[in-house]
Amino acid sequence: MRYISTRGQAPALTFEEAMLSGLARDGGLYVPETIPQMSADDIRALHGLSYEETAFRVMRPFVGDGFTDEVFADLIAKAYAGFGHGARAPLVQLAPGHFLLELFHGPTLAFKDFAMQLIGQLFQEALERRGERVTIVGATSGDTGSAAIEAFKGLDNVDVFILFPHGRVSEVQRRQMTTPAEANVHALALDGHFDDCQARLKDMFNHFEFRDGVRLAGVNSINWARVLAQVVYYFSAAVSLGAPDRKVSFTVPTGNFGDIFAGYIAKKMGLPIDRLVVATNQNDILHRCLSSGDYQTSEVHPSISPSMDIQVSSNFERALFDAYGRDGAAVAQLMDELKAGGFKVSQGALEALREHFDSGRVSEEDTLETIRTAHATMGELLCPHSAVGVRVAEAQRDPATPMITLATAHPAKFPDAVEKASGIRPPLPNRMVDLYERPERVTRVQNDLAALESLIQERIAK
Ligand SMILES: *Cc1c(COP(=O)(O)O)cnc(C)c1O
């Protein structure tokens, strides 16, 4: 299995090489050259398997022979052992035909743990085998950073630097990043928005001297291994509702398009998915784009679902690559136009996207209202991101096809918004009740590439 860049100008890599490098050297994102297929019988055979066994069967064909079967199964087992729920991704019913996939039972209470815990294991194994060391730099709107720090803290062959927008993450998110005491963890509060964090990260990847000098690796959802790990729960959820003999649809609270793109891969592998519904908050570039074809960036408007407060949705590039018939030059052209503010998706590509994706947008008031009513009528306390999903799903779902909405974070991660909406302040799970007492460690940084690069170089030289 080889991986190719969405911009067509970088060498094809193995799974392990693509995982360790993150972004392609032409600025593109890695995607598999071909998509492995699962037949109806292969899918039927998943019934009754554990999450880990399902994960092994779904991911194995993508991973290649860098990892043996035995090692890969062992790393999967280690990745999910720390989850607070035996099912890992339990499915609960909200209403007739509407289900919630709870993806928040990992160590940092957001779905990011599914991918990050696994790639922590994969990195460690691969780096030890190769006798190499890497510097991971990540940009986060809150959840990726805490999940990455949790997954990589204390590992011998890795330093992990996380850029988060100063003052724009929740207190729980911030503390999850600033309280780990391990010396290889570096939380950096950047003066700017998430998009600034993401832009500086891309700049570092495109600055080859720095990139090669520190052996830069990325664990944002531009990293293919992240997307792959998320494909698994689309299978486990659909199978528990009768796949492959019944179609299901999914609604996904969306920011960077990584999570929903994993659903698209599941569909391409053969999982019978009817609709994939993109749910956005007031930062609705994806909804506008899927509605009109215009991908135009504007200001970020901070919301109560901050993990979706973004304008440039990195993984959308992967969907565009397919929609443009895998024409890397066409994608590179769009990404150039994006630097000047935006682009228009061609009619043919828009139709190709709409074959799989629908979209909806939810205002702040409607998000709060949904938290309130979901608690009152469905017995479920939702985080604001999950509420955006549930709102869009309720408006758009077809009663003939079961709808699964992804619950992307635990309500206790966003207690202020949840309390404002419902009057209930959700408590943290027992295993992290001392979060508010642990000392914090963070470095405030300017939105300046040269300053960031020298800080990173100094820290890893120690
Ligand atoms: C990251 C995140 C999202 C958005 O996921 P993408 O893969 O970036 O689309 C939604 N909700 C929560 C809670 C998140 O942490």
The ligand as a Tripos MOL2 file, in Angstrom:
@<TRIPOS>MOLECULE
LIG
   15    15     1     0     0
SMALL
NO_CHARGES

@<TRIPOS>ATOM
      1 C1        -11.7640   18.2310   16.6740 C.3       1 LIG1
      2 C2        -13.1890   18.3040   17.1050 C.ar      1 LIG1
      3 C3        -14.2410   18.4400   16.1900 C.ar      1 LIG1
      4 C4        -13.9890   18.6050   14.7190 C.3       1 LIG1
      5 O1        -13.4290   17.4670   14.1260 O.3       1 LIG1
      6 P1        -12.7060   17.5770   12.6970 P.3       1 LIG1
      7 O2        -12.1030   16.2460   12.4690 O.co2     1 LIG1
      8 O3        -11.6810   18.6480   12.8570 O.co2     1 LIG1
      9 O4        -13.7580   17.9430   11.7090 O.co2     1 LIG1
     10 C5        -15.5350   18.4170   16.6700 C.ar      1 LIG1
     11 N1        -15.7890   18.3020   17.9880 N.ar      1 LIG1
     12 C6        -14.8130   18.1710   18.9020 C.ar      1 LIG1
     13 C7        -15.1710   18.0670   20.3290 C.3       1 LIG1
     14 C8        -13.4810   18.1660   18.4940 C.ar      1 LIG1
     15 O5        -12.5080   18.0310   19.4070 O.3       1 LIG1
@<TRIPOS>BOND
     1     1     2 1
     2     2     3 ar
     3     2    14 ar
     4     3     4 1
     5     3    10 ar
     6     4     5 1
     7     5     6 1
     8     6     7 2
     9     6     8 1
    10     6     9 1
    11    10    11 ar
    12    11    12 ar
    13    12    13 1
    14    12    14 ar
    15    14    15 1
@<TRIPOS>SUBSTRUCTURE
     1 LIG1         1 GROUP 0 **** ****
